[in-house]
Amino acid sequence: MSLKPTLNLLEMFCEEVLKNVFPLLEGEDLAACMGVCKQWRDIASDDFYWKCQCAKKWPSICKRNKPHTGTYYKMFQTFSKRRLNRVLPPPRLSFENLEFFIDIWSEDKPVYSGLIPGVALETGIKTLPSGISSVLRIHLERSDYKMVVPAEPRFTIPLNQTVSVSVLVGRNDSNKLARIINRSVFDYIDHSSYRALAFEYLDLSPYYPFISGIRAWISLLFMDVEDINNGLLDVFGIQLDFCDVADTKEEVLWLLDMLDWK
C-alpha cells in the first residue's frame, strides 16, 4: 500500500491549518515562521498575510489598491520598527580638507592665535606633558574619539580676567568658511578635571531649519600647577567637541558639513 496519498492529504491539511493560523499571528511571529521550512516560507510569503499585518498598524493604507512599497511584506519590514543605530553613509568632508582658526583673548588682549590643520586636530597630543593631573591624563588617554591639539606656544590665562574664544573652520576643497564659536567666554573652570570650558550654539545651514540647540564646546586644558601668586593657569592643550550629538569621527564630519558655509 502506497503512503503517498496519505502524505498528500496530511500536507494539504497542514497547509489549511497554517492558512487559518497565520493571519492571527503578530508580524514578528509570522516572520519567524518563514524560517521553519520551505512549506511554511512559501505560505507565509503570500502578501495577503502581510496585508493583514499592515491593516493592524495602518488600516488606512489598505484602502489603496497597491501599497507604495510594491508589497505589504516590504512595507511591514520597512516601517514596523524604529531603526536604531543606523550606520551613517561615508561623510562628504574629510579632516584633510579642513583647517581651524582658534583665537583666544584675555579681556581684549590676544593670548593665543592658531591655524590648526584638520589632521592635527584629529591626531591629538601624541606625548602628554609631565605635571598634568591624573584625572586629565586618564581622560586624554581614553580610546573614545577626541579632537585635541597642543597649545603651541604654551600660554597662561589670568583667573581674574575675562577670557574669550572664537573658532572658525575653513574648507580647502571649496574655499568656504563657517563659524563654530563666536567670542564665547570661558565662564566655568572645572578644577577637578583641570579644564576651562566655553560653548556656543552652532549656526547650521538654512537647509536644516528644524535642527537647533546643538552646542560646540571648547576646553582649555591646564597643568596641575597653579601659580597662586600671579593667579595664572598654565594652558598646554585645547579640546574641541560636539558631545551633545557627535561622538565619532563620522558624526563630527557630518555635523561640520551641516554648518552655514559662506
C-alpha positions as a Markdown table, in Angstrom:
| # | Residue | x | y | z |
|---|---|---|---|---|
| 1 | Met | 0.0 | 0.0 | 0.0 |
| 2 | Ser | 1.4 | 3.4 | -1.0 |
| 3 | Leu | 1.7 | 6.1 | 1.6 |
| 4 | Lys | 1.8 | 8.9 | -1.0 |
| 5 | Pro | -1.9 | 9.7 | -1.0 |
| 6 | Thr | -1.9 | 9.8 | 2.8 |
| 7 | Leu | 1.1 | 12.1 | 2.9 |
| 8 | Asn | -0.5 | 14.4 | 0.3 |
| 9 | Leu | -3.7 | 14.6 | 2.5 |
| 10 | Leu | -1.5 | 15.4 | 5.5 |
| 11 | Glu | 0.3 | 18.2 | 3.7 |
| 12 | Met | -3.0 | 19.6 | 2.5 |
| 13 | Phe | -4.4 | 19.5 | 6.0 |
| 14 | Cys | -1.3 | 21.1 | 7.4 |
| 15 | Glu | -1.4 | 23.9 | 4.7 |
| 16 | Glu | -5.1 | 24.7 | 5.5 |
| 17 | Val | -4.3 | 24.9 | 9.2 |
| 18 | Leu | -1.4 | 27.3 | 8.6 |
| 19 | Lys | -3.5 | 29.4 | 6.3 |
| 20 | Asn | -6.0 | 29.8 | 9.1 |
| 21 | Val | -3.4 | 30.4 | 11.8 |
| 22 | Phe | -1.0 | 32.8 | 10.0 |
| 23 | Pro | -3.5 | 35.7 | 9.9 |
| 24 | Leu | -3.8 | 35.5 | 13.7 |
| 25 | Leu | -0.1 | 35.9 | 14.4 |
| 26 | Glu | 1.8 | 39.1 | 15.1 |
| 27 | Gly | 4.2 | 40.2 | 12.4 |
| 28 | Glu | 7.3 | 39.2 | 14.3 |
| 29 | Asp | 5.9 | 35.7 | 14.8 |
| 30 | Leu | 4.9 | 35.4 | 11.2 |
| 31 | Ala | 8.4 | 36.4 | 10.1 |
| 32 | Ala | 9.8 | 33.7 | 12.4 |
| 33 | Cys | 7.5 | 31.1 | 10.8 |
| 34 | Met | 9.2 | 31.8 | 7.4 |
| 35 | Gly | 12.4 | 30.3 | 8.8 |
| 36 | Val | 10.9 | 27.0 | 9.8 |
| 37 | Cys | 10.8 | 25.2 | 6.5 |
| 38 | Lys | 10.2 | 25.8 | 2.8 |
| 39 | Gln | 6.5 | 25.0 | 3.0 |
| 40 | Trp | 5.9 | 27.5 | 5.8 |
| 41 | Arg | 8.0 | 30.1 | 4.0 |
| 42 | Asp | 6.1 | 29.6 | 0.8 |
| 43 | Ile | 2.7 | 30.0 | 2.6 |
| 44 | Ala | 3.8 | 32.9 | 4.8 |
| 45 | Ser | 5.2 | 34.8 | 1.7 |
| 46 | Asp | 1.7 | 35.3 | 0.5 |
| 47 | Asp | 1.2 | 39.1 | 0.6 |
| 48 | Phe | -2.3 | 38.6 | 1.9 |
| 49 | Tyr | -0.9 | 37.8 | 5.4 |
| 50 | Trp | 1.3 | 40.9 | 5.3 |
| 51 | Lys | -1.7 | 43.0 | 4.3 |
| 52 | Cys | -3.4 | 41.7 | 7.4 |
| 53 | Gln | -0.4 | 42.8 | 9.5 |
| 54 | Cys | -0.3 | 46.2 | 7.9 |
| 55 | Ala | -4.1 | 46.6 | 8.4 |
| 56 | Lys | -3.5 | 46.2 | 12.2 |
| 57 | Lys | -0.9 | 49.0 | 12.2 |
| 58 | Trp | -2.1 | 51.3 | 9.4 |
| 59 | Pro | -5.7 | 50.5 | 8.4 |
| 60 | Ser | -6.0 | 53.5 | 6.1 |
| 61 | Ile | -3.1 | 52.3 | 3.9 |
| 62 | Cys | -5.0 | 49.2 | 2.9 |
| 63 | Lys | -7.6 | 51.5 | 1.1 |
| 64 | Arg | -5.1 | 51.8 | -1.8 |
| 65 | Asn | -5.2 | 49.1 | -4.4 |
| 66 | Lys | -1.4 | 48.7 | -4.1 |
| 67 | Pro | 1.0 | 49.8 | -1.4 |
| 68 | His | 3.6 | 52.4 | -2.2 |
| 69 | Thr | 6.4 | 49.9 | -1.4 |
| 70 | Gly | 5.1 | 47.4 | -4.0 |
| 71 | Thr | 4.3 | 44.7 | -1.5 |
| 72 | Tyr | 2.8 | 44.7 | 2.0 |
| 73 | Tyr | 5.6 | 42.5 | 3.2 |
| 74 | Lys | 8.2 | 45.1 | 2.2 |
| 75 | Met | 6.1 | 47.8 | 3.8 |
| 76 | Phe | 5.8 | 45.9 | 7.1 |
| 77 | Gln | 9.5 | 45.1 | 7.2 |
| 78 | Thr | 10.5 | 48.8 | 6.4 |
| 79 | Phe | 8.2 | 50.7 | 8.7 |
| 80 | Ser | 7.0 | 48.4 | 11.6 |
| 81 | Lys | 10.1 | 49.1 | 13.8 |
| 82 | Arg | 12.2 | 52.1 | 14.6 |
| 83 | Arg | 15.6 | 51.8 | 13.1 |
| 84 | Leu | 18.1 | 52.2 | 15.8 |
| 85 | Asn | 21.9 | 52.6 | 15.5 |
| 86 | Arg | 21.7 | 53.3 | 11.8 |
| 87 | Val | 25.0 | 53.3 | 10.0 |
| 88 | Leu | 25.9 | 56.7 | 8.6 |
| 89 | Pro | 27.0 | 56.9 | 5.0 |
| 90 | Pro | 30.6 | 58.0 | 4.4 |
| 91 | Pro | 30.9 | 61.7 | 5.2 |
| 92 | Arg | 31.4 | 64.2 | 2.3 |
| 93 | Leu | 34.0 | 66.1 | 4.3 |
| 94 | Ser | 37.4 | 64.9 | 5.5 |
| 95 | Phe | 39.8 | 66.4 | 8.0 |
| 96 | Glu | 42.4 | 66.6 | 5.3 |
| 97 | Asn | 40.3 | 69.3 | 3.7 |
| 98 | Leu | 39.6 | 71.3 | 6.8 |
| 99 | Glu | 41.5 | 73.9 | 8.8 |
| 100 | Phe | 40.5 | 75.5 | 12.1 |
| 101 | Phe | 41.2 | 79.1 | 13.2 |
| 102 | Ile | 41.3 | 79.5 | 17.0 |
| 103 | Asp | 41.8 | 82.9 | 18.7 |
| 104 | Ile | 41.7 | 83.4 | 22.5 |
| 105 | Trp | 41.7 | 86.8 | 24.3 |
| 106 | Ser | 42.2 | 87.8 | 27.9 |
| 107 | Glu | 40.0 | 90.9 | 28.1 |
| 108 | Asp | 40.9 | 92.5 | 24.7 |
| 109 | Lys | 44.4 | 91.2 | 24.6 |
| 110 | Pro | 45.2 | 88.3 | 22.3 |
| 111 | Val | 46.9 | 85.5 | 24.2 |
| 112 | Tyr | 46.7 | 82.7 | 21.5 |
| 113 | Ser | 46.1 | 82.6 | 17.8 |
| 114 | Gly | 46.4 | 79.3 | 15.9 |
| 115 | Leu | 45.8 | 78.0 | 12.4 |
| 116 | Ile | 45.2 | 74.3 | 13.1 |
| 117 | Pro | 45.1 | 71.8 | 10.2 |
| 118 | Gly | 42.2 | 69.3 | 10.5 |
| 119 | Val | 44.6 | 66.3 | 10.6 |
| 120 | Ala | 46.4 | 67.9 | 13.6 |
| 121 | Leu | 43.2 | 68.4 | 15.5 |
| 122 | Glu | 42.3 | 64.7 | 14.8 |
| 123 | Thr | 45.7 | 63.4 | 15.7 |
| 124 | Gly | 45.7 | 64.9 | 19.1 |
| 125 | Ile | 48.5 | 65.2 | 21.6 |
| 126 | Lys | 50.9 | 62.3 | 21.0 |
| 127 | Thr | 53.0 | 62.8 | 24.1 |
| 128 | Leu | 51.3 | 64.2 | 27.2 |
| 129 | Pro | 53.5 | 66.6 | 29.2 |
| 130 | Ser | 54.6 | 65.7 | 32.7 |
| 131 | Gly | 52.9 | 67.5 | 35.5 |
| 132 | Ile | 49.3 | 67.1 | 34.4 |
| 133 | Ser | 46.6 | 65.8 | 36.7 |
| 134 | Ser | 45.9 | 62.0 | 36.8 |
| 135 | Val | 42.2 | 62.8 | 36.1 |
| 136 | Leu | 43.0 | 64.7 | 32.9 |
| 137 | Arg | 45.6 | 62.2 | 31.9 |
| 138 | Ile | 43.0 | 59.4 | 32.1 |
| 139 | His | 40.6 | 61.5 | 30.1 |
| 140 | Leu | 43.1 | 62.1 | 27.3 |
| 141 | Glu | 44.4 | 58.6 | 27.2 |
| 142 | Arg | 40.9 | 57.0 | 26.8 |
| 143 | Ser | 40.2 | 55.4 | 23.4 |
| 144 | Asp | 37.0 | 57.4 | 22.7 |
| 145 | Tyr | 37.1 | 59.9 | 19.9 |
| 146 | Lys | 38.6 | 63.4 | 20.8 |
| 147 | Met | 39.8 | 66.4 | 19.0 |
| 148 | Val | 42.7 | 67.8 | 20.9 |
| 149 | Val | 45.8 | 69.9 | 19.9 |
| 150 | Pro | 48.7 | 71.0 | 22.0 |
| 151 | Ala | 48.8 | 74.8 | 22.7 |
| 152 | Glu | 51.9 | 75.9 | 20.8 |
| 153 | Pro | 53.2 | 78.1 | 22.1 |
| 154 | Arg | 52.0 | 77.4 | 25.6 |
| 155 | Phe | 50.2 | 80.4 | 27.2 |
| 156 | Thr | 48.7 | 81.4 | 30.6 |
| 157 | Ile | 45.3 | 82.8 | 31.4 |
| 158 | Pro | 44.7 | 85.0 | 34.4 |
| 159 | Leu | 42.0 | 83.9 | 36.8 |
| 160 | Asn | 40.8 | 87.5 | 37.5 |
| 161 | Gln | 40.2 | 88.4 | 33.8 |
| 162 | Thr | 37.5 | 87.6 | 31.2 |
| 163 | Val | 38.9 | 85.1 | 28.7 |
| 164 | Ser | 37.0 | 84.5 | 25.4 |
| 165 | Val | 37.5 | 82.4 | 22.3 |
| 166 | Ser | 36.4 | 82.3 | 18.7 |
| 167 | Val | 36.6 | 79.3 | 16.3 |
| 168 | Leu | 36.2 | 79.4 | 12.5 |
| 169 | Val | 36.6 | 76.4 | 10.2 |
| 170 | Gly | 37.6 | 76.6 | 6.6 |
| 171 | Arg | 37.3 | 74.2 | 3.7 |
| 172 | Asn | 40.2 | 73.8 | 1.3 |
| 173 | Asp | 38.1 | 72.0 | -1.3 |
| 174 | Ser | 35.7 | 74.9 | -1.8 |
| 175 | Asn | 37.4 | 77.9 | -0.1 |
| 176 | Lys | 34.4 | 78.4 | 2.2 |
| 177 | Leu | 34.3 | 79.4 | 5.8 |
| 178 | Ala | 31.9 | 78.7 | 8.7 |
| 179 | Arg | 31.7 | 79.8 | 12.3 |
| 180 | Ile | 31.7 | 77.4 | 15.2 |
| 181 | Ile | 32.2 | 79.7 | 18.2 |
| 182 | Asn | 31.8 | 83.5 | 18.2 |
| 183 | Arg | 33.8 | 85.1 | 21.1 |
| 184 | Ser | 32.3 | 82.9 | 23.8 |
| 185 | Val | 33.5 | 83.4 | 27.4 |
| 186 | Phe | 35.2 | 80.7 | 29.4 |
| 187 | Asp | 32.8 | 81.1 | 32.3 |
| 188 | Tyr | 33.4 | 77.8 | 34.0 |
| 189 | Ile | 36.6 | 76.4 | 35.4 |
| 190 | Asp | 36.5 | 72.8 | 36.5 |
| 191 | His | 39.3 | 72.5 | 39.0 |
| 192 | Ser | 38.6 | 68.8 | 39.5 |
| 193 | Ser | 39.4 | 68.0 | 35.8 |
| 194 | Tyr | 41.7 | 70.9 | 35.1 |
| 195 | Arg | 39.7 | 72.4 | 32.3 |
| 196 | Ala | 38.2 | 75.8 | 31.5 |
| 197 | Leu | 35.1 | 75.5 | 29.3 |
| 198 | Ala | 33.1 | 77.7 | 26.9 |
| 199 | Phe | 30.4 | 76.8 | 24.4 |
| 200 | Glu | 28.4 | 78.3 | 21.5 |
| 201 | Tyr | 25.2 | 77.1 | 19.7 |
| 202 | Leu | 26.1 | 76.2 | 16.2 |
| 203 | Asp | 24.9 | 78.2 | 13.2 |
| 204 | Leu | 23.6 | 75.5 | 10.8 |
| 205 | Ser | 22.7 | 75.8 | 7.2 |
| 206 | Pro | 19.1 | 77.0 | 6.4 |
| 207 | Tyr | 18.8 | 73.7 | 4.6 |
| 208 | Tyr | 18.3 | 72.2 | 8.2 |
| 209 | Pro | 15.6 | 74.6 | 9.6 |
| 210 | Phe | 14.3 | 72.1 | 12.2 |
| 211 | Ile | 17.6 | 71.4 | 13.8 |
| 212 | Ser | 18.7 | 73.7 | 16.6 |
| 213 | Gly | 20.3 | 73.7 | 20.1 |
| 214 | Ile | 23.5 | 71.9 | 19.1 |
| 215 | Arg | 26.4 | 73.2 | 21.1 |
| 216 | Ala | 30.1 | 73.3 | 20.3 |
| 217 | Trp | 32.3 | 73.0 | 23.3 |
| 218 | Ile | 35.9 | 74.2 | 23.7 |
| 219 | Ser | 38.1 | 73.4 | 26.6 |
| 220 | Leu | 41.4 | 74.8 | 27.7 |
| 221 | Leu | 43.5 | 72.1 | 29.4 |
| 222 | Phe | 45.8 | 73.3 | 32.1 |
| 223 | Met | 48.6 | 71.9 | 34.2 |
| 224 | Asp | 48.3 | 70.6 | 37.7 |
| 225 | Val | 50.3 | 73.6 | 38.9 |
| 226 | Glu | 48.6 | 76.9 | 39.6 |
| 227 | Asp | 50.7 | 80.0 | 40.2 |
| 228 | Ile | 48.9 | 81.2 | 43.3 |
| 229 | Asn | 50.9 | 84.4 | 43.5 |
| 230 | Asn | 50.2 | 85.6 | 40.0 |
| 231 | Gly | 46.7 | 83.9 | 39.7 |
| 232 | Leu | 47.6 | 82.2 | 36.3 |
| 233 | Leu | 46.6 | 78.9 | 34.7 |
| 234 | Asp | 49.2 | 77.3 | 32.5 |
| 235 | Val | 47.4 | 76.0 | 29.4 |
| 236 | Phe | 49.0 | 73.1 | 27.5 |
| 237 | Gly | 46.2 | 71.9 | 25.2 |
| 238 | Ile | 42.9 | 72.8 | 23.5 |
| 239 | Gln | 40.0 | 70.4 | 23.0 |
| 240 | Leu | 37.0 | 70.9 | 20.7 |
| 241 | Asp | 34.0 | 68.6 | 20.8 |
| 242 | Phe | 30.3 | 68.3 | 20.0 |
| 243 | Cys | 29.4 | 65.9 | 22.7 |
| 244 | Asp | 25.7 | 66.8 | 22.6 |
| 245 | Val | 25.2 | 64.9 | 19.3 |
| 246 | Ala | 28.5 | 63.7 | 17.8 |
| 247 | Asp | 30.8 | 61.1 | 19.4 |
| 248 | Thr | 32.6 | 59.6 | 16.4 |
| 249 | Lys | 34.7 | 60.9 | 13.6 |
| 250 | Glu | 32.0 | 60.3 | 11.0 |
| 251 | Glu | 29.3 | 62.1 | 13.1 |
| 252 | Val | 31.6 | 65.1 | 13.6 |
| 253 | Leu | 32.3 | 65.4 | 9.9 |
| 254 | Trp | 28.6 | 65.2 | 9.1 |
| 255 | Leu | 27.9 | 67.8 | 11.7 |
| 256 | Leu | 30.5 | 70.1 | 10.2 |
| 257 | Asp | 29.1 | 69.5 | 6.8 |
| 258 | Met | 25.8 | 70.9 | 8.1 |
| 259 | Leu | 27.3 | 74.3 | 9.1 |
| 260 | Asp | 26.3 | 77.5 | 7.4 |
| 261 | Trp | 29.2 | 77.7 | 5.0 |
| 262 | Lys | 29.9 | 81.0 | 3.3 |
